[in-house]
Amino acid sequence: MYASEIAQRHFSAAVDDAETTGLGHEAVCRALLSLVISKYLETRSVADIQAELRFNAENCDPDTDFMFMRP
């Protein structure tokens, strides 16, 4: 089993629980992101976490190719 499969299983369950209880997926996503950042802070520097979050934010548009991709 891959880490992404474990994460997907738990993420889907959390989103389903949120929808069932009327919280909506936005609140759960925000809470999960906060938990991930808290866990990262146990072993990584703030600058390192910020760099990773910045990279993900700058590259989250599925319609935009990465600079190294060829047409």
N, CA, C, O and CB atoms as a CASP TS submission, in Angstrom:
PFRMAT TS
TARGET T0000
AUTHOR 0000-0000-0000
METHOD Language model
MODEL 1
PARENT N/A
ATOM      1  N   MET     1       0.835  -1.181   0.000  1.00  0.00           N
ATOM      2  CA  MET     1       0.000   0.000   0.000  1.00  0.00           C
ATOM      3  C   MET     1       0.881   1.247   0.000  1.00  0.00           C
ATOM      4  O   MET     1       1.912   1.295   0.671  1.00  0.00           O
ATOM      5  CB  MET     1      -0.951  -0.003   1.214  1.00  0.00           C
ATOM      6  N   TYR     2       0.467   2.232  -0.747  1.00  0.00           N
ATOM      7  CA  TYR     2       1.210   3.485  -0.853  1.00  0.00           C
ATOM      8  C   TYR     2       0.678   4.516   0.134  1.00  0.00           C
ATOM      9  O   TYR     2      -0.479   4.453   0.548  1.00  0.00           O
ATOM     10  CB  TYR     2       1.137   4.033  -2.281  1.00  0.00           C
ATOM     11  N   ALA     3       1.529   5.461   0.505  1.00  0.00           N
ATOM     12  CA  ALA     3       1.116   6.538   1.411  1.00  0.00           C
ATOM     13  C   ALA     3      -0.066   7.313   0.841  1.00  0.00           C
ATOM     14  O   ALA     3      -0.967   7.709   1.579  1.00  0.00           O
ATOM     15  CB  ALA     3       2.287   7.491   1.680  1.00  0.00           C
ATOM     16  N   SER     4      -0.061   7.529  -0.473  1.00  0.00           N
ATOM     17  CA  SER     4      -1.167   8.271  -1.085  1.00  0.00           C
ATOM     18  C   SER     4      -2.491   7.517  -0.968  1.00  0.00           C
ATOM     19  O   SER     4      -3.549   8.137  -0.856  1.00  0.00           O
ATOM     20  CB  SER     4      -0.862   8.552  -2.555  1.00  0.00           C
ATOM     21  N   GLU     5      -2.441   6.207  -0.993  1.00  0.00           N
ATOM     22  CA  GLU     5      -3.663   5.408  -0.839  1.00  0.00           C
ATOM     23  C   GLU     5      -4.210   5.509   0.588  1.00  0.00           C
ATOM     24  O   GLU     5      -5.419   5.624   0.790  1.00  0.00           O
ATOM     25  CB  GLU     5      -3.388   3.933  -1.197  1.00  0.00           C
ATOM     26  N   ILE     6      -3.325   5.466   1.555  1.00  0.00           N
ATOM     27  CA  ILE     6      -3.736   5.610   2.950  1.00  0.00           C
ATOM     28  C   ILE     6      -4.340   6.991   3.164  1.00  0.00           C
ATOM     29  O   ILE     6      -5.409   7.123   3.759  1.00  0.00           O
ATOM     30  CB  ILE     6      -2.537   5.385   3.907  1.00  0.00           C
ATOM     31  N   ALA     7      -3.657   8.012   2.679  1.00  0.00           N
ATOM     32  CA  ALA     7      -4.152   9.379   2.833  1.00  0.00           C
ATOM     33  C   ALA     7      -5.503   9.560   2.148  1.00  0.00           C
ATOM     34  O   ALA     7      -6.402  10.181   2.714  1.00  0.00           O
ATOM     35  CB  ALA     7      -3.140  10.377   2.266  1.00  0.00           C
ATOM     36  N   GLN     8      -5.654   9.029   0.949  1.00  0.00           N
ATOM     37  CA  GLN     8      -6.913   9.158   0.210  1.00  0.00           C
ATOM     38  C   GLN     8      -8.067   8.495   0.954  1.00  0.00           C
ATOM     39  O   GLN     8      -9.172   9.035   1.010  1.00  0.00           O
ATOM     40  CB  GLN     8      -6.774   8.547  -1.186  1.00  0.00           C
ATOM     41  N   ARG     9      -7.805   7.331   1.520  1.00  0.00           N
ATOM     42  CA  ARG     9      -8.841   6.601   2.262  1.00  0.00           C
ATOM     43  C   ARG     9      -9.330   7.412   3.460  1.00  0.00           C
ATOM     44  O   ARG     9     -10.533   7.537   3.685  1.00  0.00           O
ATOM     45  CB  ARG     9      -8.307   5.236   2.732  1.00  0.00           C
ATOM     46  N   HIS    10      -8.387   7.960   4.225  1.00  0.00           N
ATOM     47  CA  HIS    10      -8.745   8.725   5.415  1.00  0.00           C
ATOM     48  C   HIS    10      -9.349  10.084   5.058  1.00  0.00           C
ATOM     49  O   HIS    10     -10.267  10.561   5.724  1.00  0.00           O
ATOM     50  CB  HIS    10      -7.520   8.918   6.300  1.00  0.00           C
ATOM     51  N   PHE    11      -8.828  10.691   4.013  1.00  0.00           N
ATOM     52  CA  PHE    11      -9.367  11.975   3.555  1.00  0.00           C
ATOM     53  C   PHE    11     -10.818  11.804   3.105  1.00  0.00           C
ATOM     54  O   PHE    11     -11.686  12.592   3.479  1.00  0.00           O
ATOM     55  CB  PHE    11      -8.506  12.551   2.398  1.00  0.00           C
ATOM     56  N   SER    12     -11.073  10.784   2.310  1.00  0.00           N
ATOM     57  CA  SER    12     -12.437  10.522   1.828  1.00  0.00           C
ATOM     58  C   SER    12     -13.391  10.270   2.993  1.00  0.00           C
ATOM     59  O   SER    12     -14.523  10.752   2.989  1.00  0.00           O
ATOM     60  CB  SER    12     -12.447   9.316   0.869  1.00  0.00           C
ATOM     61  N   ALA    13     -12.936   9.521   3.980  1.00  0.00           N
ATOM     62  CA  ALA    13     -13.770   9.246   5.151  1.00  0.00           C
ATOM     63  C   ALA    13     -14.066  10.533   5.921  1.00  0.00           C
ATOM     64  O   ALA    13     -15.193  10.736   6.374  1.00  0.00           O
ATOM     65  CB  ALA    13     -13.081   8.221   6.073  1.00  0.00           C
ATOM     66  N   ALA    14     -13.080  11.392   6.069  1.00  0.00           N
ATOM     67  CA  ALA    14     -13.277  12.659   6.784  1.00  0.00           C
ATOM     68  C   ALA    14     -14.243  13.566   6.035  1.00  0.00           C
ATOM     69  O   ALA    14     -15.107  14.189   6.652  1.00  0.00           O
ATOM     70  CB  ALA    14     -11.936  13.378   6.985  1.00  0.00           C
ATOM     71  N   VAL    15     -14.111  13.649   4.723  1.00  0.00           N
ATOM     72  CA  VAL    15     -15.017  14.467   3.921  1.00  0.00           C
ATOM     73  C   VAL    15     -16.433  13.906   3.987  1.00  0.00           C
ATOM     74  O   VAL    15     -17.395  14.662   4.123  1.00  0.00           O
ATOM     75  CB  VAL    15     -14.535  14.538   2.459  1.00  0.00           C
ATOM     76  N   ASP    16     -16.564  12.595   3.891  1.00  0.00           N
ATOM     77  CA  ASP    16     -17.882  11.968   3.999  1.00  0.00           C
ATOM     78  C   ASP    16     -18.520  12.253   5.356  1.00  0.00           C
ATOM     79  O   ASP    16     -19.706  12.578   5.429  1.00  0.00           O
ATOM     80  CB  ASP    16     -17.771  10.456   3.779  1.00  0.00           C
ATOM     81  N   ASP    17     -17.741  12.133   6.424  1.00  0.00           N
ATOM     82  CA  ASP    17     -18.258  12.428   7.766  1.00  0.00           C
ATOM     83  C   ASP    17     -18.699  13.883   7.869  1.00  0.00           C
ATOM     84  O   ASP    17     -19.748  14.176   8.442  1.00  0.00           O
ATOM     85  CB  ASP    17     -17.192  12.122   8.834  1.00  0.00           C
ATOM     86  N   ALA    18     -17.913  14.785   7.323  1.00  0.00           N
ATOM     87  CA  ALA    18     -18.246  16.210   7.376  1.00  0.00           C
ATOM     88  C   ALA    18     -19.539  16.488   6.626  1.00  0.00           C
ATOM     89  O   ALA    18     -20.398  17.223   7.113  1.00  0.00           O
ATOM     90  CB  ALA    18     -17.104  17.056   6.792  1.00  0.00           C
ATOM     91  N   GLU    19     -19.679  15.907   5.449  1.00  0.00           N
ATOM     92  CA  GLU    19     -20.895  16.106   4.662  1.00  0.00           C
ATOM     93  C   GLU    19     -22.109  15.527   5.380  1.00  0.00           C
ATOM     94  O   GLU    19     -23.180  16.133   5.373  1.00  0.00           O
ATOM     95  CB  GLU    19     -20.748  15.465   3.275  1.00  0.00           C
ATOM     96  N   THR    20     -21.951  14.365   5.997  1.00  0.00           N
ATOM     97  CA  THR    20     -23.053  13.711   6.709  1.00  0.00           C
ATOM     98  C   THR    20     -23.522  14.540   7.899  1.00  0.00           C
ATOM     99  O   THR    20     -24.718  14.609   8.180  1.00  0.00           O
ATOM    100  CB  THR    20     -22.629  12.323   7.181  1.00  0.00           C
ATOM    101  N   THR    21     -22.587  15.161   8.590  1.00  0.00           N
ATOM    102  CA  THR    21     -22.937  15.956   9.777  1.00  0.00           C
ATOM    103  C   THR    21     -23.303  17.391   9.441  1.00  0.00           C
ATOM    104  O   THR    21     -23.672  18.158  10.329  1.00  0.00           O
ATOM    105  CB  THR    21     -21.791  15.954  10.757  1.00  0.00           C
ATOM    106  N   GLY    22     -23.206  17.764   8.172  1.00  0.00           N
ATOM    107  CA  GLY    22     -23.586  19.110   7.760  1.00  0.00           C
ATOM    108  C   GLY    22     -22.487  20.147   7.877  1.00  0.00           C
ATOM    109  O   GLY    22     -22.750  21.338   7.714  1.00  0.00           O
ATOM    110  N   LEU    23     -21.272  19.728   8.152  1.00  0.00           N
ATOM    111  CA  LEU    23     -20.166  20.673   8.266  1.00  0.00           C
ATOM    112  C   LEU    23     -19.657  21.132   6.902  1.00  0.00           C
ATOM    113  O   LEU    23     -19.185  22.260   6.766  1.00  0.00           O
ATOM    114  CB  LEU    23     -19.032  20.050   9.054  1.00  0.00           C
ATOM    115  N   GLY    24     -19.744  20.290   5.920  1.00  0.00           N
ATOM    116  CA  GLY    24     -19.203  20.610   4.603  1.00  0.00           C
ATOM    117  C   GLY    24     -17.726  20.283   4.530  1.00  0.00           C
ATOM    118  O   GLY    24     -17.032  20.199   5.544  1.00  0.00           O
ATOM    119  N   HIS    25     -17.267  20.101   3.311  1.00  0.00           N
ATOM    120  CA  HIS    25     -15.875  19.670   3.123  1.00  0.00           C
ATOM    121  C   HIS    25     -14.862  20.783   3.384  1.00  0.00           C
ATOM    122  O   HIS    25     -13.718  20.488   3.729  1.00  0.00           O
ATOM    123  CB  HIS    25     -15.688  19.145   1.717  1.00  0.00           C
ATOM    124  N   GLU    26     -15.242  22.047   3.232  1.00  0.00           N
ATOM    125  CA  GLU    26     -14.297  23.151   3.447  1.00  0.00           C
ATOM    126  C   GLU    26     -13.738  23.165   4.862  1.00  0.00           C
ATOM    127  O   GLU    26     -12.533  23.323   5.059  1.00  0.00           O
ATOM    128  CB  GLU    26     -14.973  24.480   3.156  1.00  0.00           C
ATOM    129  N   ALA    27     -14.605  23.000   5.835  1.00  0.00           N
ATOM    130  CA  ALA    27     -14.161  23.021   7.236  1.00  0.00           C
ATOM    131  C   ALA    27     -13.211  21.875   7.537  1.00  0.00           C
ATOM    132  O   ALA    27     -12.213  22.055   8.234  1.00  0.00           O
ATOM    133  CB  ALA    27     -15.361  22.957   8.178  1.00  0.00           C
ATOM    134  N   VAL    28     -13.521  20.695   7.012  1.00  0.00           N
ATOM    135  CA  VAL    28     -12.660  19.540   7.243  1.00  0.00           C
ATOM    136  C   VAL    28     -11.323  19.698   6.527  1.00  0.00           C
ATOM    137  O   VAL    28     -10.281  19.345   7.080  1.00  0.00           O
ATOM    138  CB  VAL    28     -13.354  18.259   6.781  1.00  0.00           C
ATOM    139  N   CYS    29     -11.341  20.218   5.319  1.00  0.00           N
ATOM    140  CA  CYS    29     -10.084  20.440   4.588  1.00  0.00           C
ATOM    141  C   CYS    29      -9.191  21.421   5.342  1.00  0.00           C
ATOM    142  O   CYS    29      -7.984  21.204   5.457  1.00  0.00           O
ATOM    143  CB  CYS    29     -10.368  20.969   3.161  1.00  0.00           C
ATOM    144  N   ARG    30      -9.777  22.487   5.849  1.00  0.00           N
ATOM    145  CA  ARG    30      -9.011  23.470   6.613  1.00  0.00           C
ATOM    146  C   ARG    30      -8.428  22.840   7.874  1.00  0.00           C
ATOM    147  O   ARG    30      -7.270  23.083   8.215  1.00  0.00           O
ATOM    148  CB  ARG    30      -9.894  24.672   6.981  1.00  0.00           C
ATOM    149  N   ALA    31      -9.231  22.030   8.564  1.00  0.00           N
ATOM    150  CA  ALA    31      -8.767  21.372   9.788  1.00  0.00           C
ATOM    151  C   ALA    31      -7.647  20.374   9.485  1.00  0.00           C
ATOM    152  O   ALA    31      -6.661  20.302  10.217  1.00  0.00           O
ATOM    153  CB  ALA    31      -9.937  20.658  10.488  1.00  0.00           C
ATOM    154  N   LEU    32      -7.801  19.609   8.410  1.00  0.00           N
ATOM    155  CA  LEU    32      -6.762  18.639   8.034  1.00  0.00           C
ATOM    156  C   LEU    32      -5.460  19.336   7.660  1.00  0.00           C
ATOM    157  O   LEU    32      -4.379  18.880   8.033  1.00  0.00           O
ATOM    158  CB  LEU    32      -7.240  17.770   6.865  1.00  0.00           C
ATOM    159  N   LEU    33      -5.561  20.441   6.923  1.00  0.00           N
ATOM    160  CA  LEU    33      -4.359  21.190   6.562  1.00  0.00           C
ATOM    161  C   LEU    33      -3.640  21.694   7.814  1.00  0.00           C
ATOM    162  O   LEU    33      -2.414  21.641   7.900  1.00  0.00           O
ATOM    163  CB  LEU    33      -4.716  22.372   5.640  1.00  0.00           C
ATOM    164  N   SER    34      -4.412  22.179   8.772  1.00  0.00           N
ATOM    165  CA  SER    34      -3.824  22.643  10.030  1.00  0.00           C
ATOM    166  C   SER    34      -3.120  21.505  10.762  1.00  0.00           C
ATOM    167  O   SER    34      -2.038  21.697  11.318  1.00  0.00           O
ATOM    168  CB  SER    34      -4.904  23.257  10.928  1.00  0.00           C
ATOM    169  N   LEU    35      -3.728  20.327  10.764  1.00  0.00           N
ATOM    170  CA  LEU    35      -3.105  19.168  11.409  1.00  0.00           C
ATOM    171  C   LEU    35      -1.819  18.745  10.702  1.00  0.00           C
ATOM    172  O   LEU    35      -0.837  18.387  11.352  1.00  0.00           O
ATOM    173  CB  LEU    35      -4.082  17.999  11.444  1.00  0.00           C
ATOM    174  N   VAL    36      -1.827  18.786   9.384  1.00  0.00           N
ATOM    175  CA  VAL    36      -0.623  18.432   8.611  1.00  0.00           C
ATOM    176  C   VAL    36       0.501  19.407   8.945  1.00  0.00           C
ATOM    177  O   VAL    36       1.637  18.993   9.175  1.00  0.00           O
ATOM    178  CB  VAL    36      -0.917  18.444   7.076  1.00  0.00           C
ATOM    179  N   ILE    37       0.190  20.685   8.970  1.00  0.00           N
ATOM    180  CA  ILE    37       1.214  21.686   9.285  1.00  0.00           C
ATOM    181  C   ILE    37       1.752  21.472  10.696  1.00  0.00           C
ATOM    182  O   ILE    37       2.960  21.557  10.918  1.00  0.00           O
ATOM    183  CB  ILE    37       0.642  23.115   9.142  1.00  0.00           C
ATOM    184  N   SER    38       0.871  21.197  11.645  1.00  0.00           N
ATOM    185  CA  SER    38       1.312  20.940  13.025  1.00  0.00           C
ATOM    186  C   SER    38       2.253  19.740  13.088  1.00  0.00           C
ATOM    187  O   SER    38       3.258  19.767  13.798  1.00  0.00           O
ATOM    188  CB  SER    38       0.098  20.703  13.943  1.00  0.00           C
ATOM    189  N   LYS    39       1.923  18.697  12.348  1.00  0.00           N
ATOM    190  CA  LYS    39       2.782  17.504  12.328  1.00  0.00           C
ATOM    191  C   LYS    39       4.130  17.819  11.690  1.00  0.00           C
ATOM    192  O   LYS    39       5.174  17.405  12.195  1.00  0.00           O
ATOM    193  CB  LYS    39       2.094  16.354  11.566  1.00  0.00           C
ATOM    194  N   TYR    40       4.103  18.554  10.576  1.00  0.00           N
ATOM    195  CA  TYR    40       5.354  18.958   9.925  1.00  0.00           C
ATOM    196  C   TYR    40       6.248  19.748  10.883  1.00  0.00           C
ATOM    197  O   TYR    40       7.467  19.573  10.875  1.00  0.00           O
ATOM    198  CB  TYR    40       5.055  19.798   8.673  1.00  0.00           C
ATOM    199  N   LEU    41       5.658  20.610  11.702  1.00  0.00           N
ATOM    200  CA  LEU    41       6.441  21.454  12.611  1.00  0.00           C
ATOM    201  C   LEU    41       7.227  20.647  13.640  1.00  0.00           C
ATOM    202  O   LEU    41       8.162  21.158  14.258  1.00  0.00           O
ATOM    203  CB  LEU    41       5.526  22.423  13.325  1.00  0.00           C
ATOM    204  N   GLU    42       6.847  19.395  13.818  1.00  0.00           N
ATOM    205  CA  GLU    42       7.584  18.547  14.751  1.00  0.00           C
ATOM    206  C   GLU    42       8.980  18.205  14.243  1.00  0.00           C
ATOM    207  O   GLU    42       9.882  17.932  15.035  1.00  0.00           O
ATOM    208  CB  GLU    42       6.810  17.273  15.013  1.00  0.00           C
ATOM    209  N   THR    43       9.161  18.219  12.911  1.00  0.00           N
ATOM    210  CA  THR    43      10.450  17.779  12.364  1.00  0.00           C
ATOM    211  C   THR    43      11.023  18.699  11.282  1.00  0.00           C
ATOM    212  O   THR    43      12.142  18.479  10.818  1.00  0.00           O
ATOM    213  CB  THR    43      10.303  16.402  11.802  1.00  0.00           C
ATOM    214  N   ARG    44      10.278  19.712  10.879  1.00  0.00           N
ATOM    215  CA  ARG    44      10.729  20.573   9.784  1.00  0.00           C
ATOM    216  C   ARG    44      10.713  22.027  10.214  1.00  0.00           C
ATOM    217  O   ARG    44       9.983  22.411  11.128  1.00  0.00           O
ATOM    218  CB  ARG    44       9.851  20.379   8.538  1.00  0.00           C
ATOM    219  N   SER    45      11.519  22.823   9.549  1.00  0.00           N
ATOM    220  CA  SER    45      11.567  24.247   9.870  1.00  0.00           C
ATOM    221  C   SER    45      10.368  24.972   9.265  1.00  0.00           C
ATOM    222  O   SER    45       9.756  24.498   8.307  1.00  0.00           O
ATOM    223  CB  SER    45      12.880  24.870   9.364  1.00  0.00           C
ATOM    224  N   VAL    46      10.050  26.112   9.831  1.00  0.00           N
ATOM    225  CA  VAL    46       8.951  26.929   9.314  1.00  0.00           C
ATOM    226  C   VAL    46       9.225  27.310   7.864  1.00  0.00           C
ATOM    227  O   VAL    46       8.321  27.245   7.030  1.00  0.00           O
ATOM    228  CB  VAL    46       8.756  28.198  10.178  1.00  0.00           C
ATOM    229  N   ALA    47      10.451  27.705   7.552  1.00  0.00           N
ATOM    230  CA  ALA    47      10.795  28.094   6.183  1.00  0.00           C
ATOM    231  C   ALA    47      10.604  26.938   5.205  1.00  0.00           C
ATOM    232  O   ALA    47      10.148  27.145   4.081  1.00  0.00           O
ATOM    233  CB  ALA    47      12.238  28.591   6.123  1.00  0.00           C
ATOM    234  N   ASP    48      10.947  25.737   5.625  1.00  0.00           N
ATOM    235  CA  ASP    48      10.791  24.562   4.774  1.00  0.00           C
ATOM    236  C   ASP    48       9.309  24.286   4.494  1.00  0.00           C
ATOM    237  O   ASP    48       8.925  23.995   3.361  1.00  0.00           O
ATOM    238  CB  ASP    48      11.448  23.334   5.432  1.00  0.00           C
ATOM    239  N   ILE    49       8.498  24.379   5.528  1.00  0.00           N
ATOM    240  CA  ILE    49       7.061  24.163   5.355  1.00  0.00           C
ATOM    241  C   ILE    49       6.467  25.244   4.466  1.00  0.00           C
ATOM    242  O   ILE    49       5.660  24.948   3.586  1.00  0.00           O
ATOM    243  CB  ILE    49       6.344  24.140   6.717  1.00  0.00           C
ATOM    244  N   GLN    50       6.856  26.486   4.685  1.00  0.00           N
ATOM    245  CA  GLN    50       6.362  27.580   3.855  1.00  0.00           C
ATOM    246  C   GLN    50       6.734  27.371   2.393  1.00  0.00           C
ATOM    247  O   GLN    50       5.927  27.631   1.500  1.00  0.00           O
ATOM    248  CB  GLN    50       6.914  28.916   4.351  1.00  0.00           C
ATOM    249  N   ALA    51       7.941  26.908   2.150  1.00  0.00           N
ATOM    250  CA  ALA    51       8.383  26.664   0.775  1.00  0.00           C
ATOM    251  C   ALA    51       7.541  25.571   0.123  1.00  0.00           C
ATOM    252  O   ALA    51       7.169  25.684  -1.045  1.00  0.00           O
ATOM    253  CB  ALA    51       9.873  26.274   0.748  1.00  0.00           C
ATOM    254  N   GLU    52       7.244  24.525   0.868  1.00  0.00           N
ATOM    255  CA  GLU    52       6.423  23.448   0.307  1.00  0.00           C
ATOM    256  C   GLU    52       5.004  23.922   0.023  1.00  0.00           C
ATOM    257  O   GLU    52       4.443  23.622  -1.031  1.00  0.00           O
ATOM    258  CB  GLU    52       6.389  22.253   1.260  1.00  0.00           C
ATOM    259  N   LEU    53       4.430  24.661   0.961  1.00  0.00           N
ATOM    260  CA  LEU    53       3.075  25.190   0.760  1.00  0.00           C
ATOM    261  C   LEU    53       3.035  26.173  -0.408  1.00  0.00           C
ATOM    262  O   LEU    53       2.091  26.171  -1.199  1.00  0.00           O
ATOM    263  CB  LEU    53       2.573  25.877   2.041  1.00  0.00           C
ATOM    264  N   ARG    54       4.060  27.008  -0.509  1.00  0.00           N
ATOM    265  CA  ARG    54       4.140  27.972  -1.612  1.00  0.00           C
ATOM    266  C   ARG    54       4.232  27.241  -2.951  1.00  0.00           C
ATOM    267  O   ARG    54       3.556  27.617  -3.909  1.00  0.00           O
ATOM    268  CB  ARG    54       5.357  28.911  -1.430  1.00  0.00           C
ATOM    269  N   PHE    55       5.058  26.207  -3.024  1.00  0.00           N
ATOM    270  CA  PHE    55       5.185  25.425  -4.252  1.00  0.00           C
ATOM    271  C   PHE    55       3.838  24.832  -4.657  1.00  0.00           C
ATOM    272  O   PHE    55       3.436  24.910  -5.818  1.00  0.00           O
ATOM    273  CB  PHE    55       6.224  24.307  -4.074  1.00  0.00           C
ATOM    274  N   ASN    56       3.147  24.239  -3.682  1.00  0.00           N
ATOM    275  CA  ASN    56       1.840  23.650  -3.978  1.00  0.00           C
ATOM    276  C   ASN    56       0.831  24.704  -4.403  1.00  0.00           C
ATOM    277  O   ASN    56       0.042  24.468  -5.317  1.00  0.00           O
ATOM    278  CB  ASN    56       1.315  22.895  -2.768  1.00  0.00           C
ATOM    279  N   ALA    57       0.842  25.855  -3.759  1.00  0.00           N
ATOM    280  CA  ALA    57      -0.092  26.926  -4.112  1.00  0.00           C
ATOM    281  C   ALA    57       0.189  27.462  -5.513  1.00  0.00           C
ATOM    282  O   ALA    57      -0.739  27.740  -6.273  1.00  0.00           O
ATOM    283  CB  ALA    57      -0.010  28.064  -3.089  1.00  0.00           C
ATOM    284  N   GLU    58       1.452  27.604  -5.848  1.00  0.00           N
ATOM    285  CA  GLU    58       1.814  28.149  -7.150  1.00  0.00           C
ATOM    286  C   GLU    58       1.613  27.147  -8.278  1.00  0.00           C
ATOM    287  O   GLU    58       1.585  27.536  -9.445  1.00  0.00           O
ATOM    288  CB  GLU    58       3.247  28.610  -7.133  1.00  0.00           C
ATOM    289  N   ASN    59       1.474  25.883  -7.957  1.00  0.00           N
ATOM    290  CA  ASN    59       1.344  24.842  -8.982  1.00  0.00           C
ATOM    291  C   ASN    59       0.055  24.041  -8.865  1.00  0.00           C
ATOM    292  O   ASN    59       0.005  22.887  -9.290  1.00  0.00           O
ATOM    293  CB  ASN    59       2.517  23.904  -8.906  1.00  0.00           C
ATOM    294  N   CYS    60      -0.981  24.634  -8.298  1.00  0.00           N
ATOM    295  CA  CYS    60      -2.217  23.875  -8.098  1.00  0.00           C
ATOM    296  C   CYS    60      -3.204  23.999  -9.256  1.00  0.00           C
ATOM    297  O   CYS    60      -4.217  23.300  -9.269  1.00  0.00           O
ATOM    298  CB  CYS    60      -2.883  24.326  -6.832  1.00  0.00           C
ATOM    299  N   ASP    61      -2.934  24.865 -10.222  1.00  0.00           N
ATOM    300  CA  ASP    61      -3.840  25.018 -11.361  1.00  0.00           C
ATOM    301  C   ASP    61      -3.662  23.841 -12.317  1.00  0.00           C
ATOM    302  O   ASP    61      -2.609  23.714 -12.941  1.00  0.00           O
ATOM    303  CB  ASP    61      -3.584  26.364 -12.096  1.00  0.00           C
ATOM    304  N   PRO    62      -4.674  22.976 -12.443  1.00  0.00           N
ATOM    305  CA  PRO    62      -4.527  21.800 -13.302  1.00  0.00           C
ATOM    306  C   PRO    62      -4.434  22.142 -14.792  1.00  0.00           C
ATOM    307  O   PRO    62      -4.039  21.298 -15.596  1.00  0.00           O
ATOM    308  CB  PRO    62      -5.687  20.866 -13.077  1.00  0.00           C
ATOM    309  N   ASP    63      -4.793  23.368 -15.162  1.00  0.00           N
ATOM    310  CA  ASP    63      -4.745  23.769 -16.565  1.00  0.00           C
ATOM    311  C   ASP    63      -3.424  24.422 -16.963  1.00  0.00           C
ATOM    312  O   ASP    63      -3.243  24.794 -18.123  1.00  0.00           O
ATOM    313  CB  ASP    63      -5.872  24.713 -16.857  1.00  0.00           C
ATOM    314  N   THR    64      -2.516  24.562 -16.028  1.00  0.00           N
ATOM    315  CA  THR    64      -1.228  25.194 -16.292  1.00  0.00           C
ATOM    316  C   THR    64      -0.134  24.141 -16.308  1.00  0.00           C
ATOM    317  O   THR    64       0.001  23.370 -15.358  1.00  0.00           O
ATOM    318  CB  THR    64      -0.920  26.279 -15.240  1.00  0.00           C
ATOM    319  N   ASP    65       0.642  24.104 -17.369  1.00  0.00           N
ATOM    320  CA  ASP    65       1.757  23.165 -17.464  1.00  0.00           C
ATOM    321  C   ASP    65       2.921  23.645 -16.616  1.00  0.00           C
ATOM    322  O   ASP    65       3.101  24.847 -16.418  1.00  0.00           O
ATOM    323  CB  ASP    65       2.199  22.988 -18.925  1.00  0.00           C
ATOM    324  N   PHE    66       3.707  22.708 -16.118  1.00  0.00           N
ATOM    325  CA  PHE    66       4.937  23.066 -15.444  1.00  0.00           C
ATOM    326  C   PHE    66       5.913  23.597 -16.490  1.00  0.00           C
ATOM    327  O   PHE    66       5.842  23.227 -17.662  1.00  0.00           O
ATOM    328  CB  PHE    66       5.534  21.849 -14.672  1.00  0.00           C
ATOM    329  N   MET    67       6.827  24.470 -16.053  1.00  0.00           N
ATOM    330  CA  MET    67       7.749  25.088 -16.996  1.00  0.00           C
ATOM    331  C   MET    67       8.604  24.060 -17.727  1.00  0.00           C
ATOM    332  O   MET    67       8.999  24.290 -18.870  1.00  0.00           O
ATOM    333  CB  MET    67       8.638  26.071 -16.276  1.00  0.00           C
ATOM    334  N   PHE    68       8.892  22.940 -17.091  1.00  0.00           N
ATOM    335  CA  PHE    68       9.760  21.941 -17.720  1.00  0.00           C
ATOM    336  C   PHE    68       9.007  21.038 -18.682  1.00  0.00           C
ATOM    337  O   PHE    68       9.623  20.224 -19.370  1.00  0.00           O
ATOM    338  CB  PHE    68      10.430  21.099 -16.662  1.00  0.00           C
ATOM    339  N   MET    69       7.676  21.166 -18.744  1.00  0.00           N
ATOM    340  CA  MET    69       6.889  20.314 -19.641  1.00  0.00           C
ATOM    341  C   MET    69       6.949  20.834 -21.079  1.00  0.00           C
ATOM    342  O   MET    69       6.976  22.040 -21.321  1.00  0.00           O
ATOM    343  CB  MET    69       5.425  20.240 -19.165  1.00  0.00           C
ATOM    344  N   ARG    70       6.966  19.933 -21.983  1.00  0.00           N
ATOM    345  CA  ARG    70       6.946  20.304 -23.400  1.00  0.00           C
ATOM    346  C   ARG    70       5.530  20.186 -23.930  1.00  0.00           C
ATOM    347  O   ARG    70       4.759  19.344 -23.467  1.00  0.00           O
ATOM    348  CB  ARG    70       7.912  19.415 -24.225  1.00  0.00           C
ATOM    349  N   PRO    71       5.176  21.035 -24.912  1.00  0.00           N
ATOM    350  CA  PRO    71       3.815  20.948 -25.486  1.00  0.00           C
ATOM    351  C   PRO    71       3.578  19.662 -26.243  1.00  0.00           C
ATOM    352  O   PRO    71       2.489  19.451 -26.776  1.00  0.00           O
ATOM    353  CB  PRO    71       3.562  22.115 -26.410  1.00  0.00           C
TER
END
